[in-house]
Amino acid sequence: MRTKRLLEIVYILIVAIMAIGTVIGKYTSLDYVSDNIFGSWWFCLLWAIGIAAGIVYFIKRKTRRPIIVLLHLSFVVILLGALLTHLTAHKGMLHLRQGKVVNTYITKDGNEAQLPFSISLDRFNITYHAGNMAAMDYASVITIIEGERKEEFQVSMNKIYSGYGTRLYQSSFDEDMKGSYLSVNSDPYGIPVTYIGYALLFLGLIAMLIEPKGNFRRLLRSNSGKAIALLLLLLAGTSPISAQPSLTRETADEFGKVLIVYNGRICPMQTYAIDFTKKLYGKKNYKDFTPCQVLTGFMFWGKEWMKEPIFKIKGSELRNKLGLSEYISPMSLFGQQGYILGPYLEDAQSQPNDAVAKQILDTDDKMMLLMDLMQGKTLKIFPYTSNKGNIDWFAPTDRMPKAMPKAQQQYIHTILSLARQLANQGNTGMLNELALKLQKYQQVYGGNTIPTPTEIKAENIYNSCSFATILFIANLTLGLLSILFLNKKKRYRIFTCLMGLSWLILTFTLALRWIINGTIPIANGYETMLLLSWLIMIVSILTTHKMQLMTTFGLLMSGFMLLVSHLGEMDPSITPRMPVLNSPLLSIHVSIIMISYALFSLTFISAIAYFFTNKSKKASIIQINKQLTTLSQIFLYPAITTLGLGIFIGAIWANISWGTYWGWDPKETWALITFMIYAIPLHKASLQSLRSEKKYHIFMFIAFLSILMTYFGVNYILGGMHSYA
């Protein structure tokens, strides 16, 4: 009993220290907590005590099941690998300049260390996404010199150099593009041992699900569990009447088809118009005007539209301070003394965390957005192919290349002024013709940077309807209504069918985003919330015929996830990925993690349902509660498996991309905390208190807070390398 109690205390301490460490890291730095907390001798000792107590406890209990031994042994091997890395690995930074041969690098401590070879930089390249300045990849072409032997290699994001016991990773570069920084990592002992531990863990987690005499297979054989087997297989494998001048809808829509460089990619101007209107007004449409009418209104009738109350002041603090309404005209921000925000900007920039300061900066950003549009700075709609074959896009205010023909320069400088004249004259016919000619100009000069017809059509469909917003309203409404029909099976099935329809629409939405950007839609918080909602619905659909409540669960939980993405101000904009994210391991890592979150969310919903019904003495309700407990446990096993796989696949990705498989970033630390918390109810044989249905569901309810912290808390509070997700 003493060994068990010691093990429990150490386990709780480790989880608590990791949680506290991430908070301390927010106010100090990641390097500080990595060195003084997570890398300290006493934290390593704590892990060692935990391992020793665990081994003694295993021996006392005479645990002989190979899979259980394999699972726990894998963690011992992983921790041993981490210790070897901590004690023997060497890391540093190597600065290269073209034509200069070096054989030393600077260590993390600021000392100079010897490389086992000499190295020179031949050239440094940045590859851009077609037609814009969004970086797609960074690459250093290097020559490794060892004696008389010379070899050329390319080091880029997600592509490392490995040789002579040393690994080089692309890190940064000099502004003149003639120098490059490479991260140096020499870890010949820690990495192989750690990878062996990962392999053992993967085998153990998967074996836990398929072991004939294991708890999971026993749960599947229960009445509530038979229906879930299929789940696991599927998881794997006209003009408005308005006082303001504007283009007709048809003409505005023609301008909406013109392509523009926006958010690091080339897209229809319609997309830019939607985001522009949302940023100013907070909604997609303004009065009877479409987004394209609003955008072209400011382009062609800027003076008139500056008087329109389209400017939303979000914060009540700023409104009260300056005596403003919620919706004001942009012109009202200019008084007799000039720009009324001007005197506050300097103080606001020095206090960016202050509520009023944030609102001032946000309002100023909107004003700058307007000014840049009316000056034409944001209208990068004119492609040009240089003599070298590179295609760049220019705005009318940009400085044109000297090699560009004068006639083409004249066209770029005057075409929008001509459009403004035609708009003020009301010459709709010539405006339509001008918009069509501008589209043709882009097709002629845009070359391979022009999106395909399929991509443009997909974006037009995506822009035509706020699918996710409609679905969160529909799912939450249907989920609440379905409660009224729980005792009417035939009518209740209608809600299951409607959830299936909602799932198909969400599938269509995700497919559109995939087509538009050319990558799986899992690169940011908004997209992962959509994916999580998608997974919750499919799990619910596949299990609802055995457990009727799953339809209600699925509708409410997916609706909640979609609502969070809507209210949480997650950015739905479609943008190119950061270079480091262009790895196939990203898709695997995020997809598996999202599956685990979806399954954990269903254990949370099961707990909520249990507490709504557990006071009832009816036999039917008691039976439902037992089914809820069994169902929750069935979800728990694949959830912990997918979370474990996802975490350590992410570690492998990090090692390939950044040179370290574990850096104590807040997101990965909280993912490990979540894994350790949810692993506790798997040990009911040792923790008898969790055999109680009530205590089990209380634990699962509280445990879900770790999911919320991992997903939302890290993104919006702690930050870190994963904050882009």
C-alpha positions in Angstrom: 0.0 0.0 0.0 2.9 2.4 0.8 4.3 1.8 -2.7 0.9 2.4 -4.3 0.4 5.6 -2.3 3.9 6.8 -3.2 3.2 6.1 -6.9 0.0 8.1 -6.7 1.6 11.1 -5.0 4.5 11.2 -7.5 2.1 10.9 -10.4 -0.1 13.8 -9.2 3.0 15.9 -8.5 4.4 15.4 -12.0 1.1 16.4 -13.6 0.8 19.4 -11.3 4.4 20.5 -11.9 3.9 20.3 -15.7 0.7 22.3 -15.5 2.3 25.0 -13.3 5.4 25.0 -15.4 3.4 26.0 -18.5 1.9 28.9 -16.6 5.3 30.1 -15.3 6.6 29.8 -18.9 4.1 32.4 -20.1 5.5 35.0 -17.7 9.2 34.0 -18.2 10.2 32.0 -21.2 10.1 28.5 -22.6 13.9 28.2 -22.2 13.6 29.2 -18.5 11.1 26.5 -17.6 12.9 24.0 -19.8 16.2 24.5 -17.9 15.0 25.3 -14.4 11.9 23.1 -14.1 11.4 20.4 -16.7 15.2 19.9 -17.1 16.1 20.3 -13.4 17.7 17.5 -11.4 14.8 17.3 -9.0 12.2 16.9 -11.8 14.3 14.1 -13.3 14.5 12.6 -9.8 10.8 12.7 -9.5 10.3 10.7 -12.7 12.9 8.2 -11.5 11.1 7.7 -8.2 7.9 7.2 -10.1 9.5 4.6 -12.4 11.1 2.8 -9.4 7.8 2.8 -7.5 5.9 1.5 -10.6 8.4 -1.4 -11.1 8.1 -2.4 -7.4 4.3 -2.2 -7.6 4.3 -4.3 -10.7 6.4 -7.0 -9.0 4.2 -7.0 -5.9 1.1 -7.4 -8.0 2.8 -10.1 -10.1 1.6 -8.5 -13.3 2.3 -10.9 -16.1 0.0 -9.9 -19.0 2.5 -9.2 -21.9 0.5 -6.2 -23.3 0.3 -4.5 -19.9 4.0 -5.0 -19.4 4.8 -3.8 -22.9 2.7 -0.7 -22.5 4.4 0.4 -19.2 7.8 -0.7 -20.4 7.5 1.6 -23.4 7.2 4.6 -21.1 10.3 3.5 -19.2 12.2 3.3 -22.5 10.9 6.7 -23.6 12.0 8.3 -20.3 15.4 6.6 -20.6 15.8 8.1 -24.1 14.8 11.5 -22.8 17.4 11.2 -20.0 20.1 10.2 -22.5 19.1 13.2 -24.7 19.3 15.5 -21.6 22.7 14.2 -20.6 24.5 13.5 -23.9 22.9 15.6 -26.7 24.6 18.6 -28.1 22.7 21.5 -29.7 23.6 24.8 -31.2 23.4 27.2 -34.1 25.5 27.4 -37.2 25.7 30.6 -39.2 26.8 30.2 -42.8 27.7 32.9 -45.4 28.1 32.2 -49.1 31.7 31.2 -50.0 32.9 30.9 -46.4 33.9 27.5 -45.0 33.3 26.9 -41.3 33.8 23.9 -39.0 32.5 25.2 -35.7 29.1 26.2 -34.3 27.8 28.1 -31.2 26.3 25.9 -28.5 23.2 26.8 -26.5 25.5 28.0 -23.7 27.2 30.4 -26.0 30.4 28.3 -26.3 32.1 27.3 -29.6 32.1 23.6 -30.5 33.7 21.6 -33.2 31.8 20.0 -36.1 33.0 16.6 -37.4 33.3 18.2 -40.9 33.6 21.5 -42.6 30.6 23.1 -44.3 30.0 26.0 -46.8 26.8 27.6 -48.1 26.5 27.5 -51.9 23.2 29.5 -52.0 20.0 30.1 -50.1 16.6 30.0 -51.7 13.1 30.9 -50.8 10.3 29.2 -52.7 7.1 31.2 -52.8 3.5 30.3 -53.4 2.5 31.1 -57.0 2.0 34.8 -57.6 2.6 36.1 -54.1 5.2 36.6 -51.4 3.9 33.9 -49.0 6.9 31.6 -48.4 6.3 28.0 -49.3 9.8 26.7 -48.3 13.3 27.8 -47.2 16.3 25.9 -48.5 20.0 26.1 -48.0 22.2 24.3 -50.6 25.4 23.3 -48.6 28.6 21.5 -49.3 29.9 19.1 -46.7 33.7 18.8 -46.7 35.4 15.9 -45.0 39.0 15.4 -46.0 39.2 15.2 -49.8 35.5 14.3 -50.0 32.9 16.9 -50.9 29.1 16.3 -51.0 26.3 18.8 -51.9 23.1 18.6 -49.9 19.9 20.7 -49.6 18.5 21.5 -46.2 15.0 22.8 -46.1 11.9 22.8 -43.8 11.0 19.2 -43.0 14.1 18.0 -44.9 17.2 17.6 -42.7 20.9 16.7 -43.2 22.1 13.7 -41.2 25.6 12.5 -41.2 28.7 12.0 -39.1 26.5 11.8 -36.0 25.2 15.3 -36.6 21.8 16.6 -37.9 21.3 20.0 -39.5 17.9 21.8 -39.7 16.9 24.9 -41.6 16.3 27.6 -39.0 16.6 31.2 -40.3 18.4 33.3 -42.9 20.1 36.7 -43.4 18.1 39.6 -44.9 20.4 39.8 -47.9 19.7 36.2 -48.7 23.4 35.4 -48.7 23.5 33.8 -45.3 21.7 31.0 -43.5 21.3 29.7 -40.0 21.1 26.0 -39.4 20.3 24.3 -36.1 22.8 21.7 -35.1 21.8 18.6 -33.1 23.9 15.7 -32.1 21.9 13.1 -30.2 23.3 9.6 -31.2 22.0 7.8 -28.1 18.8 9.5 -27.0 16.9 9.5 -30.3 17.2 5.8 -31.2 16.3 4.8 -27.6 13.3 7.2 -27.6 12.2 5.9 -31.0 12.3 2.3 -29.7 10.1 3.5 -26.8 7.7 5.1 -29.3 7.5 1.8 -31.3 6.8 -0.2 -28.2 4.1 2.3 -27.1 2.4 2.2 -30.6 2.4 -1.6 -30.4 1.1 -1.6 -26.9 -1.7 0.8 -27.5 -3.0 -1.0 -30.6 -2.6 -4.4 -28.9 -4.7 -3.0 -26.0 -7.6 -2.7 -28.4 -7.3 -6.1 -30.0 -6.3 -8.2 -27.1 -8.9 -11.0 -26.8 -8.9 -11.0 -23.0 -8.5 -7.3 -22.6 -10.9 -4.9 -21.0 -11.8 -3.2 -24.2 -12.8 -6.4 -26.0 -14.8 -7.4 -22.9 -16.7 -4.1 -23.1 -17.3 -4.7 -26.8 -18.8 -8.1 -26.1 -21.3 -6.4 -23.7 -24.8 -5.5 -25.0 -23.9 -1.8 -25.2 -20.6 -2.5 -26.9 -21.3 -4.7 -29.9 -22.4 -1.8 -32.1 -19.1 0.0 -31.6 -17.0 -2.5 -33.5 -18.1 -1.1 -36.8 -17.2 2.4 -35.5 -13.5 1.5 -35.0 -13.2 -0.1 -38.5 -14.7 3.0 -40.1 -12.7 5.4 -38.1 -9.5 3.8 -39.4 -9.9 3.3 -42.5 -31.4 43.0 -58.9 -30.2 46.8 -57.5 -31.0 47.7 -54.0 -32.8 50.8 -53.0 -30.3 52.8 -51.0 -29.2 56.3 -50.4 -25.6 55.3 -51.1 -24.2 55.1 -54.6 -23.2 51.6 -55.6 -22.7 49.3 -58.5 -25.6 47.0 -59.5 -25.3 43.5 -58.0 -24.6 42.0 -61.4 -21.7 44.5 -62.1 -20.3 44.2 -58.5 -20.4 40.4 -58.9 -18.3 40.8 -62.1 -15.7 42.7 -60.2 -15.9 40.0 -57.5 -14.7 37.5 -60.1 -11.5 39.5 -60.6 -8.5 37.7 -58.9 -6.5 39.4 -56.1 -3.6 38.5 -54.0 -5.0 38.2 -50.5 -4.0 36.4 -47.3 -0.9 35.0 -49.1 -2.8 33.4 -51.9 -4.6 34.3 -55.2 -8.4 34.2 -54.8 -11.5 35.9 -56.3 -12.0 39.5 -55.1 -15.4 38.3 -53.7 -13.4 36.5 -50.9 -11.6 39.7 -50.1 -14.9 41.7 -50.1 -16.5 39.3 -47.6 -13.6 39.6 -45.2 -13.4 43.3 -45.7 -17.1 43.8 -44.9 -16.9 41.5 -41.9 -13.9 43.3 -40.5 -15.6 46.7 -40.8 -19.2 45.8 -39.9 -18.9 42.5 -38.1 -21.3 40.8 -40.5 -21.1 39.4 -44.1 -23.7 41.9 -45.5 -24.3 45.5 -44.9 -28.0 46.5 -45.2 -29.1 45.5 -48.7 -25.6 45.7 -50.1 -23.6 42.6 -50.9 -19.9 42.5 -49.9 -18.8 43.2 -53.5 -21.0 46.3 -53.5 -19.5 47.5 -50.2 -16.0 46.9 -51.5 -16.5 48.6 -54.8 -18.5 51.4 -53.0 -15.4 52.4 -51.1 -13.3 51.9 -54.2 -15.4 54.2 -56.5 -17.3 56.4 -54.1 -15.0 56.6 -51.1 -16.0 60.1 -50.0 -19.7 59.1 -49.8 -19.1 55.7 -48.1 -16.9 57.2 -45.5 -20.0 58.9 -44.1 -21.9 55.5 -43.8 -22.3 54.1 -40.3 -20.6 50.8 -41.3 -17.7 51.0 -38.8 -18.3 48.8 -35.7 -16.7 49.7 -32.5 -16.5 46.4 -30.6 -15.5 47.4 -27.1 -17.9 49.3 -24.8 -14.8 50.7 -22.9 -13.6 52.6 -26.0 -17.1 53.8 -26.9 -17.6 55.2 -23.4 -14.1 56.8 -23.4 -14.7 58.6 -26.7 -18.5 59.0 -26.5 -19.1 56.8 -29.7 -22.0 54.7 -30.8 -21.6 51.0 -31.6 -21.8 51.7 -35.3 -20.2 54.9 -36.6 -19.1 56.3 -39.9 -15.4 56.2 -40.6 -15.5 60.0 -41.1 -16.7 60.5 -37.5 -13.2 59.5 -36.3 -11.9 62.7 -37.8 -12.7 66.0 -35.9 -11.4 69.5 -35.9 -8.2 68.4 -34.3 -7.7 65.6 -36.9 -7.7 61.9 -36.3 -9.3 61.4 -32.8 -7.4 58.2 -32.2 -4.0 59.7 -32.9 -3.2 61.0 -29.4 -3.9 57.5 -28.0 -2.0 55.4 -30.4 1.4 55.6 -28.9 0.2 54.7 -25.4 -1.9 51.9 -26.9 1.1 50.4 -28.7 3.0 50.3 -25.4 0.2 48.7 -23.5 -1.2 46.1 -26.0 -2.8 43.9 -23.3 -5.0 46.7 -21.9 -8.6 46.4 -23.0 -9.0 50.0 -24.2 -5.6 49.8 -25.9 -6.6 46.7 -27.8 -9.8 48.4 -29.0 -7.9 51.5 -30.1 -5.4 49.4 -32.1 -8.2 47.2 -33.6 -10.2 50.4 -34.7 -7.0 51.9 -36.1 -6.3 48.7 -38.1 -9.8 49.0 -39.6 -9.1 52.6 -40.6 -5.8 51.7 -42.2 -7.6 48.9 -44.1 -10.0 51.5 -45.5 -7.2 54.0 -46.3 -5.1 51.3 -48.1 -8.1 50.2 -50.1 -9.1 53.6 -51.3 -5.5 54.4 -52.2 -5.4 51.1 -54.1 -2.5 49.6 -52.1 -4.3 46.3 -51.3 -5.5 45.8 -54.9 -2.8 43.5 -56.1 -4.7 42.4 -59.2 -2.2 42.9 -62.0 0.1 39.9 -62.8 3.4 40.4 -64.7 5.9 37.8 -65.9 9.5 38.9 -65.5 12.4 38.0 -67.9 13.4 35.2 -65.6 9.9 33.7 -65.8 8.8 34.7 -62.3 5.2 35.9 -62.0 4.5 38.7 -59.6 1.3 40.6 -58.9 1.1 44.3 -58.5 -1.2 47.0 -57.1 -1.7 50.3 -59.0 0.5 52.1 -56.4 3.4 49.6 -56.5 6.6 50.5 -58.2 6.7 48.6 -61.5 9.8 46.7 -62.8 11.8 48.7 -65.3 11.5 45.8 -67.7 7.7 46.1 -67.8 6.5 47.5 -71.1 5.3 51.2 -70.8 1.9 50.3 -72.3 1.4 47.7 -69.6 2.4 50.1 -66.8 0.0 52.7 -68.2 -2.8 50.1 -68.2 -2.1 49.2 -64.5 -2.0 52.9 -63.4 -5.1 54.0 -65.2 -7.6 51.1 -65.4 -9.1 51.6 -62.0 -9.4 55.4 -62.5 -11.3 54.7 -65.7 -13.5 52.3 -63.8 -14.2 55.0 -61.2 -15.2 57.5 -63.9 -17.5 54.9 -65.5 -19.1 54.1 -62.2 -19.8 57.8 -61.4 -21.3 58.2 -64.9 -23.5 55.2 -64.3 -22.2 53.5 -67.5 -22.9 49.9 -66.4 -22.4 48.4 -69.8 -18.8 49.6 -70.2 -18.1 48.8 -66.5 -19.1 45.1 -67.2 -16.9 45.1 -70.3 -14.0 46.6 -68.3 -14.4 43.9 -65.6 -14.4 41.2 -68.2 -11.3 42.6 -69.9 -9.5 42.8 -66.6 -10.3 39.1 -66.0 -9.0 38.3 -69.4 -5.8 40.3 -68.7 -5.2 38.2 -65.6 -5.7 35.0 -67.5 -3.2 36.1 -70.2 -0.5 37.3 -67.8 -1.2 35.2 -64.7 0.2 32.0 -66.1 0.4 29.1 -63.7 -0.5 31.4 -60.7 -4.2 31.4 -61.8 -6.4 29.1 -59.7 -8.0 26.3 -61.7 -11.7 26.7 -62.7 -12.6 24.0 -60.2 -10.8 25.9 -57.4 -12.6 29.1 -58.3 -16.0 27.4 -58.5 -15.4 25.8 -55.2 -14.5 29.2 -53.6 -17.6 30.8 -55.1 -19.8 28.1 -53.7 -18.1 28.4 -50.3 -18.5 32.1 -50.3 -22.2 31.9 -51.2 -23.3 30.4 -47.9 -22.1 30.5 -44.3 -22.3 26.7 -43.9 -20.7 26.4 -40.5 -22.9 29.1 -39.0 -26.1 27.6 -40.3 -25.0 24.1 -39.0 -24.3 25.3 -35.5 -27.7 26.8 -35.2 -29.4 23.8 -36.8 -27.5 21.2 -34.7 -28.1 22.9 -31.4 -31.8 23.5 -32.2 -32.3 19.9 -33.3 -30.4 18.6 -30.3 -32.6 20.4 -27.9 -35.8 19.4 -29.8 -34.7 15.7 -29.9 -34.9 15.5 -26.1 -38.7 15.9 -26.4 -38.9 12.8 -28.6 -36.7 10.4 -26.7 -39.6 8.0 -25.9 -40.9 8.1 -29.5 -38.5 6.0 -31.5 -40.0 6.5 -34.9 -40.1 10.3 -34.6 -36.7 10.3 -32.9 -35.1 8.6 -36.0 -36.0 11.8 -38.0 -33.4 13.6 -35.9 -30.8 10.9 -36.7 -31.5 11.4 -40.4 -31.2 15.2 -40.0 -27.9 14.7 -38.3 -26.8 12.6 -41.2 -27.8 15.5 -43.5 -25.8 17.9 -41.3 -22.8 15.6 -41.5 -23.0 15.5 -45.3 -23.2 19.3 -45.5 -20.2 19.7 -43.2 -18.3 17.1 -45.3 -19.1 19.2 -48.4 -17.9 22.3 -46.6 -14.6 20.7 -45.6 -14.2 19.3 -49.2 -14.6 22.8 -50.6 -11.9 24.2 -48.3 -9.7 21.3 -49.3 -10.2 22.0 -53.0 -9.7 25.8 -52.5 -6.4 25.5 -50.7 -5.1 22.2 -52.0 -4.4 20.9 -48.5 -6.3 18.9 -45.9 -8.3 21.5 -43.9 -6.6 21.0 -40.5 -4.1 23.8 -40.4 -5.8 26.2 -37.9 -8.2 26.3 -35.0 -11.2 27.0 -37.2 -10.6 24.0 -39.4 -9.8 21.6 -36.6 -13.1 22.6 -34.8 -14.9 21.8 -38.0 -13.1 18.4 -38.2 -13.9 17.7 -34.5 -17.6 18.4 -35.2 -17.4 16.1 -38.2 -15.9 13.3 -36.2 -18.4 13.7 -33.4 -21.3 13.4 -35.8 -20.0 10.3 -37.5 -19.3 8.5 -34.2 -22.9 9.4 -33.0 -24.5 8.2 -36.3 -22.7 4.9 -36.1 -23.7 4.2 -32.5 -27.2 5.7 -32.2 -29.1 2.6 -33.3 -27.8 0.8 -30.1 -27.8 3.8 -27.8 -30.6 6.2 -28.7 -29.2 9.1 -26.8 -26.2 9.3 -29.1 -28.2 11.4 -31.6 -28.9 14.0 -29.0 -25.3 13.9 -27.8 -24.0 14.2 -31.4 -26.2 17.1 -32.3 -25.5 19.1 -29.1 -21.8 18.4 -29.0 -21.1 19.1 -32.7 -23.3 22.2 -32.5 -21.3 23.3 -29.5 -18.0 22.8 -31.4 -19.3 24.8 -34.3 -20.6 27.5 -32.0 -17.2 27.8 -30.3 -15.5 28.3 -33.7 -18.1 31.0 -34.5 -17.9 32.8 -31.1 -14.3 32.2 -30.4 -13.3 34.6 -33.3 -11.3 31.8 -34.9 -10.2 33.1 -38.3 -12.1 31.2 -41.1 -9.8 32.7 -43.8 -8.1 30.2 -46.1 -4.4 30.9 -46.2 -1.3 29.0 -47.3 0.4 26.9 -44.7 3.6 27.9 -42.9 6.6 26.1 -44.5 7.1 23.9 -41.4 3.5 22.7 -41.7 4.1 21.3 -45.2 4.7 17.8 -43.9 2.6 14.6 -44.4 3.1 13.9 -40.7 1.1 17.0 -39.9 -2.1 15.6 -41.4 -1.6 12.3 -39.6 -0.8 14.0 -36.3 -3.7 16.4 -36.3 -6.3 13.9 -37.7 -5.5 11.3 -35.0 -5.5 14.0 -32.2 -8.9 15.2 -33.4 -10.3 11.7 -33.4 -9.2 11.4 -29.8 -10.8 14.7 -28.8 -14.0 13.7 -30.5 -14.1 10.5 -28.5 -13.2 12.2 -25.2 -16.0 14.7 -25.8 -18.5 11.8 -26.0 -17.3 10.5 -22.6 -18.0 14.1 -21.3 -21.5 14.1 -22.8 -22.1 10.6 -21.3 -21.1 12.1 -17.9 -23.6 15.0 -18.3 -26.4 12.6 -19.3 -25.6 10.4 -16.3 -26.0 13.3 -13.9 -29.3 14.3 -15.4 -30.7 10.9 -14.8 -28.8 9.2 -11.9 -31.4 10.2 -9.3 -34.2 8.3 -10.9 -35.1 4.9 -9.4 -36.8 3.7 -12.6 -35.4 0.4 -13.8 -35.3 1.7 -17.4 -33.3 4.7 -16.3 -30.9 2.6 -14.2 -30.3 0.4 -17.3 -29.6 3.5 -19.4 -27.1 4.7 -16.8 -25.3 1.4 -16.9 -25.2 1.7 -20.7 -23.9 5.2 -20.5 -21.0 4.0 -18.3 -20.2 1.1 -20.6 -20.4 3.4 -23.6 -18.1 5.9 -22.0 -15.6 3.3 -21.2 -15.8 2.0 -24.8 -15.0 5.4 -26.1 -12.2 5.9 -23.5 -10.0 3.1 -24.9 -9.7 4.2 -28.5 -9.6 7.8 -27.3 -6.5 7.2 -25.2 -5.0 5.1 -28.0 -5.4 7.8 -30.6 -4.2 10.5 -28.3 -1.1 8.5 -27.5 -0.4 7.8 -31.2 -1.1 11.5 -32.1 1.2 12.9 -29.4 4.2 10.8 -30.3 3.7 11.1 -34.1 3.8 14.8 -33.4 7.1 14.3 -31.5 8.6 12.5 -34.5 7.4 15.4 -36.7 8.9 17.9 -34.3 12.2 16.0 -34.4 12.3 16.1 -38.2 11.3 19.8 -38.4 12.9 21.4 -35.4 15.6 19.0 -34.3 14.0 18.0 -31.0 11.3 15.5 -30.3 10.2 17.1 -27.1 10.6 20.8 -26.3 8.1 21.3 -23.4 6.0 23.6 -25.6 2.7 24.4 -23.7 0.6 22.5 -26.3 2.6 19.3 -26.2 3.0 19.5 -22.4 -0.8 19.8 -21.9 -1.4 17.0 -24.4 0.8 14.8 -22.2 -1.0 16.0 -19.1 -4.3 15.1 -20.8 -2.9 11.7 -21.7 -1.8 11.0 -18.1 -5.2 12.2 -16.7 -7.3 10.0 -19.0 -5.0 7.0 -18.4 -6.1 7.0 -14.7 -9.6 5.4 -15.2 -7.9 2.6 -17.2 -6.4 1.5 -13.9 -9.7 0.7 -12.1 -8.2 -2.6 -10.8 -5.8 -0.5 -8.7 -8.1 2.5 -8.1 -11.2 0.9 -6.6 -13.0 4.3 -6.1 -13.4 4.6 -9.9 -15.4 1.4 -10.0 -18.3 3.5 -8.7 -20.4 4.7 -11.7 -21.0 8.1 -10.1 -17.3 8.7 -9.2 -16.2 7.5 -12.7 -18.5 10.0 -14.4 -17.4 12.8 -12.0 -13.8 12.1 -13.0 -14.6 12.0 -16.7 -16.5 15.3 -16.4 -13.5 17.0 -14.6 -11.0 15.4 -16.9 -12.6 17.1 -19.9 -11.2 20.4 -18.5 -7.8 19.2 -19.6 -9.0 18.9 -23.2 -10.4 22.4 -23.0 -7.1 23.7 -21.6 -5.1 21.8 -24.2 -7.2 23.0 -27.2 -8.3 26.5 -26.1 -6.3 27.5 -23.1 -2.9 27.0 -24.8 -4.1 28.8 -28.0 -5.6 31.9 -26.3 -3.8 32.1 -23.0 -0.4 30.4 -22.9 0.7 30.6 -26.6 3.8 28.7 -27.8 4.9 27.2 -31.1 1.4 25.6 -31.6 -0.5 28.8 -31.2 -1.0 29.0 -35.0 -3.2 25.9 -34.7 
